[in-house]
Amino acid sequence: MGMPIIEVQDLGKVYPVAIKEPGLKGTLRHFFRRTYRKIEAVRQVSFQIEPGEVVGFLGPNGAGKTTTLKMLTGLIHPSRGRVRVAGQVPFRRSPSFLRKITLVMGQKQQLLWDLPALDSLRINGAIYGLSDRVFRDRMDELATMLGMTEKLTQPVRKLSLGERMKAEMLAALIHRPQVLFLDEPTLGLDVNAQVAVREFLKEYNRRYQATILLTSHYMADITALCDRVLLIYQGNLIYDGSLEGLLARFAPYREVKLELANPEDAVHLSRYGDLEALEGCSARLIVQRHALTQTVSRLLAEFVVRDLTVTDPPIEEVIGRVFQAGVVA
């Protein structure tokens, strides 16, 4: 295994927040002799990401996700710890570093509202010193991948939200960065637009072996793109591992839905697991993971089963339990 492309060691960020008491007296004191309290947005976070990995970065609102991304991209200076991205220190913001990374924030835009997207793309190409030929080739390739070839000559204000997000993605990737930091890239998009953005990112990762660190409140983004997840809660990293491992540790059961041929047999199903629902010949059982294979074999051997499916609990439910507990047991 080679060198990690992202290295984070004991990273922390503390913000001083001014304290102001109510009333005129408090206002005057605040003006002449201001006092502060410290807010720890991120606390001693450590992780490494290898080149080409797609990693989900999850946490509730205010957990420290965006602050961490801003430190990784050099937008803010860490209060403590060490961070290197693509072999460089982000907060130095050297031109060579900026050519290797990009940051896409779903609630921010860089395209000029009244101009065609193509004009903004040309500006980005000039900023990164791309020749006309290289710019044209990359723009054509990315526009084809995103299905945006016919839309780039329209003013940005006339594009749909999904089309604007695709154009923003194109603008952010025209310099072909090695590392993509994506903060809610599908925020507010409809289902079809979300799927299109996910498929594009999957293909971009496959084609260029780009490293992607992704935050999203849409769990479908994470399950579609990420094998590994980082969970942050109140500024602390509480989990670093696979989605499958998280499910195994925090949801140690599977859901078995089955339809029996004989409704009389359904009354005996409680012997095989926790009977969550029963309606006629259809039932839903909760079975411990370690006993799943044996339980399914017994059900198929002892009953006439018309249909049987085994599923994990919804990932949103599992993640919600983790954040509710604030720790991964």
Secondary structure as the mmCIF struct_conf table of DSSP 4:
data_model
#
loop_
_struct_conf.conf_type_id
_struct_conf.id
_struct_conf.beg_label_comp_id
_struct_conf.beg_label_asym_id
_struct_conf.beg_label_seq_id
_struct_conf.end_label_comp_id
_struct_conf.end_label_asym_id
_struct_conf.end_label_seq_id
BEND BEND1 ILE A 5 ILE A 5
STRN STRN1 ILE A 6 ILE A 19
BEND BEND2 PRO A 22 PRO A 22
HELX_RH_AL_P HELX_RH_AL_P1 GLY A 23 PHE A 32
BEND BEND3 ARG A 33 ARG A 33
STRN STRN2 THR A 35 ILE A 49
TURN_TY1_P TURN_TY1_P1 PRO A 51 GLY A 52
STRN STRN3 VAL A 54 LEU A 58
TURN_TY1_P TURN_TY1_P2 ASN A 61 GLY A 62
BEND BEND4 ALA A 63 GLY A 64
HELX_RH_AL_P HELX_RH_AL_P2 LYS A 65 LEU A 72
TURN_TY1_P TURN_TY1_P3 THR A 73 GLY A 74
BEND BEND5 LEU A 75 ILE A 76
BEND BEND6 SER A 79 SER A 79
STRN STRN4 ARG A 80 VAL A 85
TURN_TY1_P TURN_TY1_P4 ALA A 86 GLY A 87
STRN STRN5 GLN A 88 GLN A 88
HELX_RH_3T_P HELX_RH_3T_P1 PRO A 90 ARG A 92
HELX_RH_AL_P HELX_RH_AL_P3 PRO A 95 LEU A 98
TURN_TY1_P TURN_TY1_P5 ARG A 99 LYS A 100
STRN STRN6 ILE A 101 MET A 105
TURN_TY1_P TURN_TY1_P6 GLY A 106 GLN A 107
BEND BEND7 LEU A 111 LEU A 111
TURN_TY1_P TURN_TY1_P7 TRP A 113 ASP A 114
BEND BEND8 LEU A 115 LEU A 115
STRN STRN7 PRO A 116 PRO A 116
HELX_RH_AL_P HELX_RH_AL_P4 ALA A 117 ILE A 127
TURN_TY1_P TURN_TY1_P8 TYR A 128 GLY A 129
HELX_RH_AL_P HELX_RH_AL_P5 ASP A 132 LEU A 146
TURN_TY1_P TURN_TY1_P9 GLY A 147 GLY A 147
TURN_TY1_P TURN_TY1_P10 THR A 149 THR A 153
BEND BEND9 GLN A 154 GLN A 154
STRN STRN8 PRO A 155 PRO A 155
HELX_RH_3T_P HELX_RH_3T_P2 VAL A 156 LYS A 158
BEND BEND10 LEU A 159 LEU A 159
HELX_RH_AL_P HELX_RH_AL_P6 LEU A 161 LEU A 173
TURN_TY1_P TURN_TY1_P11 ILE A 174 HIS A 175
BEND BEND11 GLN A 178 GLN A 178
STRN STRN9 VAL A 179 ASP A 183
BEND BEND12 GLU A 184 GLU A 184
TURN_TY1_P TURN_TY1_P12 PRO A 185 GLY A 188
HELX_RH_AL_P HELX_RH_AL_P7 VAL A 191 TYR A 208
STRN STRN10 THR A 211 THR A 215
BEND BEND13 HIS A 217 HIS A 217
HELX_RH_AL_P HELX_RH_AL_P8 MET A 219 LEU A 225
BEND BEND14 ASP A 227 ASP A 227
STRN STRN11 ARG A 228 TYR A 233
TURN_TY1_P TURN_TY1_P13 GLN A 234 GLY A 235
STRN STRN12 ASN A 236 SER A 242
HELX_RH_AL_P HELX_RH_AL_P9 LEU A 243 PHE A 250
STRN STRN13 TYR A 253 LEU A 260
BEND BEND15 ALA A 261 ALA A 261
HELX_RH_3T_P HELX_RH_3T_P3 PRO A 263 TYR A 272
BEND BEND16 GLY A 273 GLY A 273
STRN STRN14 ASP A 274 GLU A 279
TURN_TY1_P TURN_TY1_P14 GLY A 280 CYS A 281
STRN STRN15 SER A 282 GLN A 288
HELX_RH_3T_P HELX_RH_3T_P4 ARG A 289 ALA A 291
HELX_RH_AL_P HELX_RH_AL_P10 LEU A 292 GLU A 302
BEND BEND17 PHE A 303 PHE A 303
STRN STRN16 VAL A 305 THR A 311
HELX_LH_PP_P HELX_LH_PP_P1 ASP A 312 PRO A 314
HELX_RH_AL_P HELX_RH_AL_P11 ILE A 315 ALA A 325
TURN_TY1_P TURN_TY1_P15 GLY A 326 GLY A 326
BEND BEND18 VAL A 327 VAL A 327
#
